[in-house]
Amino acid sequence: MARNTLSIPHPYPDGATDEYIARQARDCAAGKRAVWAISQREDGALVGAVGLHFALAHQKAEVGYWIGAPAWGKGAATEAVRPVLAFGFDELGLYRLEAYHYVENTASGRVMRKAGMRQEGLLRGVVFRDGVPGDNAICAILRTDPRP
Ligand SMILES: CC(C)(COP(=O)(O)OP(=O)(O)OC[C@H]1O[C@@H](n2cnc3c(N)ncnc32)[C@H](O)[C@@H]1OP(=O)(O)O)[C@@H](O)C(=O)NCCC(=O)NCCS
């Protein structure tokens, strides 16, 4: 999981969860982000999170998400991302929603494409994780694009 993200440390230090949750709350209160918990329909258990990181000067936001490994492959990310895109366009009036994924993270690429995002480019060596450069695909959807 950490390998496919830029900000999740591995190994995961004690106390990092509290700091992660506090940071989401701080950023939401400051209007920098909107973040939703993703919970399991059957029992309400937390399985992940999805959020928008705003760049309001450009009427856009970056979409990010993670799902805990035990819940992978059950459609949670696919189900969670679509209403967040709709919220960004229809409630917030944003014009562009974009997202990046490591090229090898095909599951995330599928989530984006199934939500109607299109790949616009491939950015070589655009991020470093643990001293290793990574290639990212950039995907985006505009308010005027068709949505599934
Ligand atoms: C990427 C991630 C969010 C996908 O979440 P998920 O809830 O398992 O995804 P879904 O069940 O909605 O499946 C989405 C698609 O990915 C495919 N998929 C799921 N796991 C996969 C895997 N390990 N390898 C390849 N494809 C996979 C599914 O088959 C589905 O595609 P399909 O509809 O064509 O069959 C999850 O794996 C994750 O949190 N990974 C670590 C963090 C991360 O990568 N965050 C995103 C950063 S850009």
The ligand as a Gaussian input file, in Angstrom:
#p B3LYP/6-31G(d) Opt

LIG

0 1
 C       -5.780000       1.309000      -5.744000
 C       -6.844000       0.960000      -4.695000
 C       -7.414000       2.245000      -4.122000
 C       -7.954000       0.149000      -5.386000
 O       -8.989000      -0.039000      -4.441000
 P      -10.048000      -1.247000      -4.558000
 O      -11.207000      -0.905000      -3.694000
 O       -9.337000      -2.523000      -4.329000
 O      -10.438000      -1.113000      -6.104000
 P      -11.744000      -1.756000      -6.775000
 O      -12.125000      -3.004000      -6.051000
 O      -12.759000      -0.668000      -6.904000
 O      -11.176000      -2.188000      -8.196000
 C      -10.825000      -1.257000      -9.168000
 C      -10.220000      -1.975000     -10.362000
 O       -8.891000      -2.382000     -10.047000
 C       -8.759000      -3.774000     -10.283000
 N       -7.860000      -4.292000      -9.271000
 C       -8.089000      -4.390000      -7.930000
 N       -6.995000      -4.883000      -7.334000
 C       -6.077000      -5.099000      -8.311000
 C       -4.738000      -5.575000      -8.320000
 N       -4.111000      -5.937000      -7.200000
 N       -4.085000      -5.630000      -9.507000
 C       -4.686000      -5.245000     -10.651000
 N       -5.960000      -4.772000     -10.706000
 C       -6.641000      -4.709000      -9.545000
 C      -10.148000      -4.338000     -10.168000
 O      -10.247000      -5.553000     -10.866000
 C      -10.961000      -3.227000     -10.789000
 O      -10.862000      -3.232000     -12.187000
 P      -12.015000      -3.900000     -13.136000
 O      -13.290000      -3.222000     -12.795000
 O      -11.514000      -3.628000     -14.496000
 O      -12.035000      -5.347000     -12.774000
 C       -6.242000       0.104000      -3.535000
 O       -5.606000      -1.006000      -4.105000
 C       -5.280000       0.872000      -2.667000
 O       -5.680000       1.576000      -1.753000
 N       -3.978000       0.736000      -2.930000
 C       -2.955000       1.423000      -2.130000
 C       -3.073000       2.933000      -2.123000
 C       -3.252000       3.501000      -3.508000
 O       -2.752000       2.963000      -4.481000
 N       -3.971000       4.631000      -3.587000
 C       -4.167000       5.320000      -4.842000
 C       -2.965000       6.136000      -5.158000
 S       -3.054000       6.821000      -6.801000

